[in-house]
């Protein structure tokens, strides 16, 4: 899949598109609203001029309406001022023109009912005609149309000023919002840049894990990265330990072979080879298997712990047959834990074997306290137990309290490595039921 580019750029581009769309729509709606408002204001203004002219009207001796040659509004008296007025008779005859109109004529309209007005506009002007019925002193009723016109240039000039101010303001607001959004995005994406910097430091060997205080949304990601880093660290440590264990384990068969070589006895050398080679082969197979343990990389699989523990108990019962040890499995049959079966085979095998070495007569494996956050398994025995001051020693690789028991002294240390691989804890205490050691395994249900 090709790279998707910068998140910051994508968010800025998306924000810019939304701002352009939003501000453009806002500007258009405000422009339309202002235009309608302006037209309504012009209509009211023209109607006001009509009423003002009617207030100046008089009647001549023949009963006809007469308007003054010089109107009260000076614009009506100034040629080409943009404000014009005209009085028409019922037959369309021009009875009066404002001085601003000179000898021109306003466009005619159909009959307008008395007391009503008609407002319209064309390319050049806004126009309003008002229907008049005038009852003269002798009782005659005459009909007139009084037209008032306002040039669009006068109105459009104000509209242009508003439009320029509107779009200038919206563009300014858009630029400010875009700058603010850029700063907000820079601040909001800071945790990602911080994580990238820490990962770079990890790559260069300066750090071992992400240590920053990350927001809630990034916590699952940073937590999984730290889990992966911890898993890799433990795996590297286990590989090194496996090599150390391998070197230590093959010392004995190599010593046997060396002794046979030094004796110059062919038969003895053959016998030593028959004994040492299978032993070395078994040691190599076992160490290679341990070096490839899966840990939480096998989370898709679950291990049925109780049957696995029972198979181990059956095998150990044969090993300790002469001592007549009693192994008891109290693990629930339904207990299944996500992980690798080889891990749990070695983990429980080490703990049960270690308990069998020191137990007087009984070894017990069962489930500890039930929790929503942890799986809890305990292996207990009725042996002498482990003093608190000796815990660090028995968990160290090669550390043993009793040299009389065979082994390399790595059982509990190996178990601790596996538990750590699962982000869990291994605790050592005293068994309340059996009185000996109680080894607790606490594995988190959510890594």
N, C-alpha and C positions, 0 to 999 in steps of 0.2 A: 504494500500500500504506500503511495507517495506521501511525503510529509505534508501536513496540513498547514504549515506556517505558524506564525506567532499568534498565540492566544490574545495577546494585547492588541495586535493589529486587527484581528478578527472582531474583537469586541468594539474597538474604535470604529471600524467600518460599519458594523451593525448599528452602533449608536448614531453615527453620522447619517445613515440612511433613515433611521427612525426620526431623528431631529428634522431632517429636510422634509420628510413627509408630514410630520406633525406641525412644524412651523409654517410650511406652505399651506396646509389645509386651514390652519388658524388664521393666517394672513388673508386667505381668500374669503373665509367666512366673515372676518371683520370688515374686509373691503365691501362685501355685498351688504352687510348690515349698515355700514356707514353710508353707502350709496342710497339705500332705501330711506335711511334717516334723513339724508340730505334732500332727497326728493320730497319727502313729507314736509320738511322745513321750508323748501322753496314753494310748495303748494300753499302752505299756511301764509308765507310772506306775500305771495301774489294775491291771495284772498284778502289779506290786510290792506294791500294797495287799492283793491276794488272798493272796500268799505271806506277807505280814506277819500277816494275820489267821489263816491256817492255822498259823502258828508260835505263835499265842496260843491255839489250840483245845485242848480237853481232852475227856475222855469221862466221862459220868456213870455212875451205878451200873447203869443199864439198857443201857449200851453205845451211847448216843446222843452225837453230837458236841455240845459246848456251847462257845459263844464268850463271852468276858468282857463284863459289862455296860459296863465302861469300857475302851475300846480304847486302844492305845498312841498312836495318832495323835489329837491333841486335836480335830481337825476332825470326827472321827466322833462326838465326844461333845458337840459344840456344835450346837444345833438350827438347821436351815436354813443350815448352813455351806457347802453346795454339794457336799460329799463325803458320800456315803451308801453303806451296805452292808447286805446282807440275805442270810440263809441260808434256803434252801428245801429241803423234803423232796422225795422222788421223786414224790409226788403233787401237788406245788405248794404244800403247806402251809408257811406262814411259821413257821420255827423260831426265828429271831432277827432283830432289827432293831438297827441302830446308833442311838444316842441322837439323832443328827442327823436321822434319818428320822422320828422320832416314831411316829405310828400310820399313816403312809402306807405304800404298797406300791409296789415297783418293778414296771414292766411285765414280764409273764411272757414266757418264751421256750420254744421246744421243748426237748426233751431234748438235753443237751450231753454227748458222750462223756467218760468219765473221763480226766483228764489233758489235756484240750483246753479251749480257750476260744473264745468267740464275742464279737467286738467289733462294735458298731454305734453309730449315733447317730441322734437325731431332733431335733426343733426345740428341745428343752429341755436335752438332756444327752447326754453320751457314756457308753455303758454297756458293761460287760464281764461275761460270765457264765463261770464256770469249773466244769467237771464234776469231782465228787469221788466216789471209792469209799473208804469207811472200814471197815476190818476191826476189829471190836471184840475185846475180850479173850476173849470166849467163842467167837470164830470166825465170828460173823455179819458179813456184808458189807452195809453200808447205802449208798445213793446219795444225794448231795446236789448242790445247785447254789448256788454262792456268787456273788452279784451285787454289783458295785461300780459306782457311778454318780458322775460328775463333772458339775456344772452347766456348761452352755455359757457362762453369764455369766462364769465364772472364766477359761475358755479364750479366749473372744472378747475379753475385756478385753486380754489379752496380744496377741492377733491385731490388735486395733485400734491398739494402740501401735506394733506393727511396721509396719502398713499406713500409719499417719500418718507415721512416720519415713521409710518407703520412698518414698512419693510426695512428701513434702516434700524429701527429698534429691534425687530425680530431677528435680523442678522446679527446684531450685537449680542442679543440674548443667546442666540444659537452658539456664537463663538465662545461666550462665557461658559455656557453649559458644556460645550465640548471640552474646553480646558479643564473645567471642574471634573468632568467625567474621566478625563485622562489622568488627573491626579488621584481620583478615587480608585481607578483601576490599578494605577501604580501601587497605591497603598494596599489595595485588596489582593494583588498578586505578589506582594512581598513575601508571604510564606512560601510560595513556589520557588521564588528566586533564592530564598534562604535554604530550602531543601536542596536545590541544585548545587548551591555552594558547598553544603555539607557533604553531598554525594561526591563532589569533586575532591574534597578533602579526604574522604574515605578512599577514593580511587588512588590518591597520591600517598596514602598511608598515614595521614595526619590524624585521622579519627577512625573509630571502630564502629560507630553507630550514629544515628540521627539524634541529636540532643536538644534541638530547638523546641520551644513551646508553640505547637501548631494548633490552628483552630479546629473546631469539632469536625468540620467537613473533611479535613485532611488527615485526621487521626487514624482512620482505618488504613489509609495508604501508607503513612509513615510507620504505623505499627506493623504492617505486613513487611515493609522493607526491613525494619529492625529485626523482625522474626527471621527473615531470610538471611540477613547478615549474621545473626547469632547462630543460625543453623549451619551456615558455611564455616563459621569460626570453630564451632564444636566438632564439625566433621573433620576439619584440618587437624584439630587437636587429637581426635580419635585415630586418625591415620598415623600421626606421629607416635601415639601411644601403642598402636598396633605393631608398628615396626619395632618399638622398644620391647614389647612383649614377645615378638617373634624372635628377636635376637636372644632374649633371656631364655625362651622356652627351648630353643634348639641347642643350648649349651650342653645339656646332658647327653643327648644322642651323639653330638659331635665329639664329646669327650670319650664316649665309648668307642667310636670309630678311631679316634686318635690313639687310644690305648691299644687297640688291635693292630694298628699300623706299626706302633712302636715295638710290638712283641715279635714281629716277623713270623707269625704263625698263620699260614693261609687258612686253615680251618677256623681258627678263632676270628679271623677277619671276615670270612663268609658269614659266620654266625652273627657277628656284630652287625654286618650289613643287613642281614635278614631282619634283625630286630630294629635297627635304627632307621632304615629307609621308610618303612610304613609309618613309623612314629613321626618322622619329619614330614611325611606327606600329610598325615592327619593334622599336624600342627599348622602346616601351610594352608590347608583347606579351611580350617577353623578361623585362622587369622584373616584370610581373604574374605570370608563370609562376614566377619565382624566389621571389617573395613567398609563393607558395602551396606551397612544397615540403613534402612529407609527413613526412620523418624517420621516427622509430620509431612514428609513429601508423599507419603502414602495415605493421605487423609481420606481418599475415596474408599479405602478398605476399612473394615472394622474387624476387630479380633474378639472372638468368643473366649473370654478370659477363663471361665470356670473349666471347660473341657481341656484347655491348654495346661492349666495348673494341675489337673488330674493326671494328664500324661506324664508330666514331670514328676509328680508324686509317685506314680507307679514305677518309674525308672529309679528314683532315689530310694524307694523302699527296698529294691534289690541290692543297691549299693550298701545300705546300712542294715542289711538283714541280720548280721551277727549281733548287732546292738539292739535289735527288736524295737526300733523307733516306731512310734505311732504318728503318721501324718494325717491331718484332718483338713478337708477342703470345705469351707463354709461360704465360698463365693456363690452369689446368686446365679442360677443357670442362665438368666436372661441378660446378664451383664455383658455388654459389648462396648468396646472402646475403639475409636478411630485410631489407626496406626498400622504398623508393620508387624506381622506375626513373628518374624525373626527377632525383632526388638524385644517383644514381650517374652519370647522363649528364653533369651539370654538374661533378661532382667529378672523374671521370676525364678529361673533356674539358679542364678547366682544367689538370690536371697534364700531360697529353700535349701540349697546345698550348704550355704553358710550357717543357716539355722540348724541343719542336721549335724554339722560338725561339732557344735557346742551344746546341743540339747542333751538333757539327761534321758528323757523318754518320750517327749511329745513335741510336735511341731504343728502349728496352726496357721492357715492362711484364710483370710476372710475380708469382708468389706468393713471399712471403718465407718465414721460418721457420714450420713447421707447429706449431700449439699447440692444446691443448684449450680454452683460454680466449679466444683472439683469432683473428680473421681478419686476415691480414697480406698486404698488396699493396704492391708497390714499382714506382715509375716511375723509370728511370735514363736518363742520356744521357752522351755523351762530350764535353760542353762544358767550360767552365772550372770548373764547380762553384760552390758557395756557401761562403764562409768562415764559420767559426763566429761571428765578430763581426758578420756581416751578416744572420744568421738573423732577428733581431728586426725588422730593417728590411723584409726581403722579406715577412714575415708581416703587416706593418702594411698597412692599407687605403691604397692609393695609393703604397706604397713600391716603388721600382724601383732596381736597381743599374745598369742600362744604359738610359739615356734614348733610345738609338738605336732600340730596339724599340718598335713601336706598341703602344698599349693604355692602359688606365687604371691599371695597376699593382694590380689587385685579384684576380688569378687565384689566387695562393696563399692570400690572405686569405679569399676566398670558399670555397676548398677547406677551409680550417681551420674555417670556420663550419659547414660540412656535417658534418665529422668530429666536431666538438663536439656537434652535434645528436644524434649517435649514441653519445654518451658515450665517444668514442674519442680517439685521439692521432694527431698528425701529426708525424713526425720528419724531420729533414734531415741528411743525411750525405754521404759520398763513395762512389761506386760502385767496388767492388773489381774488377769486370769491365770497365767502360767508362772509369773514371777521372773521370767528371764527377759531377754531382749525383745523389743518390739520395734520393727522396722516399718515405717509408714511411707507409702508412695502417694503423693498428691499431684494429680495431673489436671490442669485446667481444661474445662469443657469448651472454653472459647479462647483461642490463641490470639 
